[in-house]
Amino acid sequence: MRTYVCLLYIKQQTFANRTAKTQLDKVFKKSCSSFIVSVSP
């Protein structure tokens, strides 16, 4: 589930224009980064 949310977020960021960073944006980015790091060999 977290993987799906992470990928969905990345996809959203790719298509959406860069806007002012929100708290939710930071939370997503933080969880995404930590998740990717834990998955990487």
Biopython code that builds the backbone (N, CA, C, O; Angstrom):
import numpy as np
from Bio.PDB.StructureBuilder import StructureBuilder

atoms = [
    (1, "MET", "N", (0.839, -1.204, 0.000)),
    (1, "MET", "CA", (0.000, 0.000, 0.000)),
    (1, "MET", "C", (0.877, 1.258, 0.000)),
    (1, "MET", "O", (0.630, 2.204, -0.748)),
    (2, "ARG", "N", (1.887, 1.246, 0.841)),
    (2, "ARG", "CA", (2.769, 2.403, 0.907)),
    (2, "ARG", "C", (3.503, 2.593, -0.417)),
    (2, "ARG", "O", (3.720, 3.718, -0.866)),
    (3, "THR", "N", (3.878, 1.480, -1.031)),
    (3, "THR", "CA", (4.558, 1.553, -2.322)),
    (3, "THR", "C", (3.668, 2.239, -3.348)),
    (3, "THR", "O", (4.123, 3.095, -4.107)),
    (4, "TYR", "N", (2.394, 1.853, -3.365)),
    (4, "TYR", "CA", (1.436, 2.427, -4.304)),
    (4, "TYR", "C", (1.281, 3.921, -4.077)),
    (4, "TYR", "O", (1.282, 4.708, -5.023)),
    (5, "VAL", "N", (1.148, 4.300, -2.823)),
    (5, "VAL", "CA", (1.000, 5.716, -2.489)),
    (5, "VAL", "C", (2.239, 6.498, -2.908)),
    (5, "VAL", "O", (2.151, 7.610, -3.429)),
    (6, "CYS", "N", (3.387, 5.891, -2.668)),
    (6, "CYS", "CA", (4.652, 6.538, -3.017)),
    (6, "CYS", "C", (4.746, 6.753, -4.524)),
    (6, "CYS", "O", (5.073, 7.849, -4.981)),
    (7, "LEU", "N", (4.460, 5.717, -5.285)),
    (7, "LEU", "CA", (4.518, 5.820, -6.745)),
    (7, "LEU", "C", (3.494, 6.821, -7.254)),
    (7, "LEU", "O", (3.769, 7.595, -8.171)),
    (8, "LEU", "N", (2.312, 6.798, -6.653)),
    (8, "LEU", "CA", (1.252, 7.719, -7.039)),
    (8, "LEU", "C", (1.690, 9.159, -6.788)),
    (8, "LEU", "O", (1.432, 10.051, -7.596)),
    (9, "TYR", "N", (2.355, 9.368, -5.660)),
    (9, "TYR", "CA", (2.838, 10.700, -5.314)),
    (9, "TYR", "C", (3.896, 11.180, -6.302)),
    (9, "TYR", "O", (3.871, 12.325, -6.752)),
    (10, "ILE", "N", (4.822, 10.286, -6.628)),
    (10, "ILE", "CA", (5.880, 10.628, -7.581)),
    (10, "ILE", "C", (5.277, 10.967, -8.942)),
    (10, "ILE", "O", (5.697, 11.922, -9.596)),
    (11, "LYS", "N", (4.295, 10.180, -9.359)),
    (11, "LYS", "CA", (3.628, 10.421, -10.631)),
    (11, "LYS", "C", (2.934, 11.775, -10.615)),
    (11, "LYS", "O", (2.976, 12.521, -11.594)),
    (12, "GLN", "N", (2.300, 12.081, -9.496)),
    (12, "GLN", "CA", (1.601, 13.353, -9.348)),
    (12, "GLN", "C", (2.592, 14.507, -9.445)),
    (12, "GLN", "O", (2.322, 15.513, -10.101)),
    (13, "GLN", "N", (3.737, 14.356, -8.789)),
    (13, "GLN", "CA", (4.756, 15.398, -8.810)),
    (13, "GLN", "C", (5.308, 15.606, -10.212)),
    (13, "GLN", "O", (5.650, 16.726, -10.592)),
    (14, "THR", "N", (5.393, 14.527, -10.980)),
    (14, "THR", "CA", (5.929, 14.607, -12.329)),
    (14, "THR", "C", (5.028, 15.438, -13.232)),
    (14, "THR", "O", (5.505, 16.242, -14.033)),
    (15, "PHE", "N", (3.710, 15.235, -13.094)),
    (15, "PHE", "CA", (2.771, 15.931, -13.967)),
    (15, "PHE", "C", (2.363, 17.297, -13.438)),
    (15, "PHE", "O", (2.007, 18.186, -14.211)),
    (16, "ALA", "N", (2.413, 17.463, -12.134)),
    (16, "ALA", "CA", (1.977, 18.726, -11.543)),
    (16, "ALA", "C", (3.107, 19.746, -11.533)),
    (16, "ALA", "O", (4.279, 19.394, -11.398)),
    (17, "ASN", "N", (2.736, 21.014, -11.677)),
    (17, "ASN", "CA", (3.744, 22.068, -11.604)),
    (17, "ASN", "C", (4.215, 22.209, -10.167)),
    (17, "ASN", "O", (3.450, 21.989, -9.228)),
    (18, "ARG", "N", (5.473, 22.577, -10.003)),
    (18, "ARG", "CA", (6.016, 22.745, -8.649)),
    (18, "ARG", "C", (5.334, 23.925, -7.957)),
    (18, "ARG", "O", (5.407, 25.064, -8.418)),
    (19, "THR", "N", (4.675, 23.627, -6.851)),
    (19, "THR", "CA", (3.993, 24.682, -6.107)),
    (19, "THR", "C", (4.651, 24.846, -4.748)),
    (19, "THR", "O", (5.605, 24.141, -4.418)),
    (20, "ALA", "N", (4.135, 25.778, -3.968)),
    (20, "ALA", "CA", (4.682, 26.000, -2.629)),
    (20, "ALA", "C", (4.582, 24.718, -1.818)),
    (20, "ALA", "O", (3.552, 24.044, -1.815)),
    (21, "LYS", "N", (5.663, 24.397, -1.137)),
    (21, "LYS", "CA", (5.704, 23.158, -0.360)),
    (21, "LYS", "C", (4.757, 23.235, 0.834)),
    (21, "LYS", "O", (4.730, 24.224, 1.566)),
    (22, "THR", "N", (3.990, 22.177, 1.009)),
    (22, "THR", "CA", (3.085, 22.106, 2.146)),
    (22, "THR", "C", (3.617, 21.091, 3.136)),
    (22, "THR", "O", (4.555, 20.355, 2.833)),
    (23, "GLN", "N", (3.025, 21.049, 4.314)),
    (23, "GLN", "CA", (3.471, 20.096, 5.328)),
    (23, "GLN", "C", (3.243, 18.678, 4.841)),
    (23, "GLN", "O", (4.072, 17.795, 5.062)),
    (24, "LEU", "N", (2.112, 18.463, 4.174)),
    (24, "LEU", "CA", (1.793, 17.132, 3.658)),
    (24, "LEU", "C", (2.821, 16.712, 2.619)),
    (24, "LEU", "O", (3.224, 15.550, 2.560)),
    (25, "ASP", "N", (3.241, 17.675, 1.798)),
    (25, "ASP", "CA", (4.240, 17.399, 0.769)),
    (25, "ASP", "C", (5.536, 16.911, 1.404)),
    (25, "ASP", "O", (6.156, 15.960, 0.927)),
    (26, "LYS", "N", (5.936, 17.573, 2.482)),
    (26, "LYS", "CA", (7.169, 17.186, 3.176)),
    (26, "LYS", "C", (7.043, 15.795, 3.774)),
    (26, "LYS", "O", (7.977, 14.996, 3.710)),
    (27, "VAL", "N", (5.887, 15.510, 4.354)),
    (27, "VAL", "CA", (5.657, 14.198, 4.969)),
    (27, "VAL", "C", (5.742, 13.111, 3.910)),
    (27, "VAL", "O", (6.379, 12.079, 4.121)),
    (28, "PHE", "N", (5.101, 13.343, 2.771)),
    (28, "PHE", "CA", (5.122, 12.368, 1.683)),
    (28, "PHE", "C", (6.549, 12.125, 1.211)),
    (28, "PHE", "O", (6.977, 10.984, 1.041)),
    (29, "LYS", "N", (7.271, 13.211, 1.006)),
    (29, "LYS", "CA", (8.640, 13.110, 0.504)),
    (29, "LYS", "C", (9.525, 12.351, 1.486)),
    (29, "LYS", "O", (10.352, 11.530, 1.091)),
    (30, "LYS", "N", (9.338, 12.640, 2.770)),
    (30, "LYS", "CA", (10.156, 11.991, 3.797)),
    (30, "LYS", "C", (9.885, 10.494, 3.829)),
    (30, "LYS", "O", (10.816, 9.689, 3.846)),
    (31, "SER", "N", (8.606, 10.122, 3.835)),
    (31, "SER", "CA", (8.254, 8.704, 3.893)),
    (31, "SER", "C", (8.683, 8.005, 2.607)),
    (31, "SER", "O", (9.115, 6.852, 2.637)),
    (32, "CYS", "N", (8.567, 8.692, 1.492)),
    (32, "CYS", "CA", (8.971, 8.128, 0.210)),
    (32, "CYS", "C", (10.469, 7.858, 0.207)),
    (32, "CYS", "O", (10.910, 6.774, -0.174)),
    (33, "SER", "N", (11.240, 8.835, 0.627)),
    (33, "SER", "CA", (12.694, 8.689, 0.639)),
    (33, "SER", "C", (13.127, 7.537, 1.529)),
    (33, "SER", "O", (13.949, 6.712, 1.130)),
    (34, "SER", "N", (12.576, 7.481, 2.732)),
    (34, "SER", "CA", (12.951, 6.424, 3.670)),
    (34, "SER", "C", (12.535, 5.066, 3.137)),
    (34, "SER", "O", (13.228, 4.069, 3.340)),
    (35, "PHE", "N", (11.384, 5.030, 2.444)),
    (35, "PHE", "CA", (10.905, 3.768, 1.885)),
    (35, "PHE", "C", (11.834, 3.299, 0.773)),
    (35, "PHE", "O", (12.202, 2.125, 0.727)),
    (36, "ILE", "N", (12.213, 4.199, -0.114)),
    (36, "ILE", "CA", (13.101, 3.866, -1.231)),
    (36, "ILE", "C", (14.457, 3.405, -0.701)),
    (36, "ILE", "O", (15.043, 2.458, -1.225)),
    (37, "VAL", "N", (14.943, 4.066, 0.322)),
    (37, "VAL", "CA", (16.236, 3.708, 0.910)),
    (37, "VAL", "C", (16.177, 2.304, 1.495)),
    (37, "VAL", "O", (17.113, 1.519, 1.341)),
    (38, "SER", "N", (15.065, 1.992, 2.171)),
    (38, "SER", "CA", (14.943, 0.678, 2.804)),
    (38, "SER", "C", (14.818, -0.427, 1.761)),
    (38, "SER", "O", (15.198, -1.570, 2.016)),
    (39, "VAL", "N", (14.286, -0.090, 0.587)),
    (39, "VAL", "CA", (14.109, -1.078, -0.477)),
    (39, "VAL", "C", (15.403, -1.272, -1.270)),
    (39, "VAL", "O", (15.699, -2.375, -1.731)),
    (40, "SER", "N", (16.159, -0.205, -1.421)),
    (40, "SER", "CA", (17.398, -0.296, -2.193)),
    (40, "SER", "C", (18.365, -1.289, -1.562)),
    (40, "SER", "O", (18.461, -1.364, -0.337)),
    (41, "PRO", "N", (19.084, -2.054, -2.386)),
    (41, "PRO", "CA", (20.025, -3.055, -1.877)),
    (41, "PRO", "C", (21.221, -2.404, -1.169)),
    (41, "PRO", "O", (22.107, -3.107, -0.683)),
]
sb = StructureBuilder()
sb.init_structure("model")
sb.init_model(0)
sb.init_chain("A")
sb.init_seg("    ")
for serial, (resi, resn, name, xyz) in enumerate(atoms, 1):
    if name == "N":
        sb.init_residue(resn, " ", resi, " ")
    sb.init_atom(name, np.array(xyz, "f"), 0.0, 1.0, " ", f" {name:<3s}", serial, name[0])
structure = sb.get_structure()
